[in-house]
Amino acid sequence: MTIQNARLRHGHAPGHVRETFCSAIDAFFEWEPGEPEPMVEYEINYESQRISISRACTLLWNCTDIMPGLDFQRLRDDAQLEMKMNTYAACARVMHAAILARKQA
């Protein structure tokens, strides 16, 4: 699967994709104003590559898996993002919008 068609998946996402998104959450919180968008490791065909945190969000655009509670709470409480559900897809979509807003500010 290539990065381009990864976002078309529905349902369950592989563990390494979910881990990439959790790393993106950490990077999102460490991102300082004025710095370029952070990058995270993502494994493609067993080879590690670096992708932006906004790209990491799109990998889970349609993932119905439930987010780990602590990561969901960090996004909701610490980042004050409003997700309607606690799925990876809901969190990824809201975080993606927050990333785009920060980049435009």
N, C-alpha and C positions, 0 to 999 in steps of 0.2 A: 504494500500500500504506500502510495506517495503522500507527501504532506498535502498536496492539492486536493486529493479525494478523501483524506482522513475525516474532514468535517461532515461528509455525507453519511457517515455511519449513524445508525440509530440504536438505542438500547445500551447494552453494556460496552464499556471501553476497556481495552487491555490495561493491566496494572501499570505498565511503564508510561502510558499516556496520562493516566490519572496522577502518577507521581510527578510527571512534568508540570502538570497544572498546580499541584501543591507547592512545588518549587517556585512556580511563578507567583503564587500568593506571597511567599516569603520575600521574593525579590520586589514585589509591588510595595510591600511595607517598608523595605529598605531604600526605595527609590527617593532620592532627594530632588527637590525642585531645581530645575536648570540642568540636570544630568540627562544624558540620552536614555531612551527606553532600555531597561535591563534585558539581558539575554539569559536563557536557561538551557541546560543540556536536554536534548531529546534524541532518543535512539531510533535510528532508521536502519532496518536490515542489520541490526547488531553493531552499527557504527554510530558513535556519538557525534551529534551536530549541535550547533547553537542556534536557537531561534528566539525571537522576541517574545516577551510575555503576552503581547496581544495575539501573536500567532498561536501561542500555547492555549489561549482561550478558545480559539476557533476549532481546535482539535476536539473539543468536548461540546461543541455547539448543540448536539442532539443527544447527549449522554444522559440516560435516565437513572444512572447509579446515584445513590445517596452520598452526599459529601460527608467526610469525617466531621463530627460535631465541633471539634475545636477550630477547624479551619472555617466552617460555616459561621461560627460565633465571632471569629476575628473579623470576617468580612462584614457581618451585620453590625457588630457592636463597635469595633475599633475603627473600621473604615466607614461606618455608617452607610453601608450600601443596602438597598432595599430589594431583597429577593422575595418572590412570591412562593417559591418552593425551595427545598434544601437539596436539590439535585445538582450534579456537576453542571448540567446545561444552564440552569437558572443562574448559578453563581458565575459561570464563565461569561454569560451574556451581559450581566450587570457589571462585572469587573472590566470587561472589554470596553463598555461604554465609558466607564470611569477613566480608563487608560487614554481613550481618545480625547476625552474632555481635558485631561491633564496636559496632553500634548498640544492642544489648541490654546491653552491658557498662556 
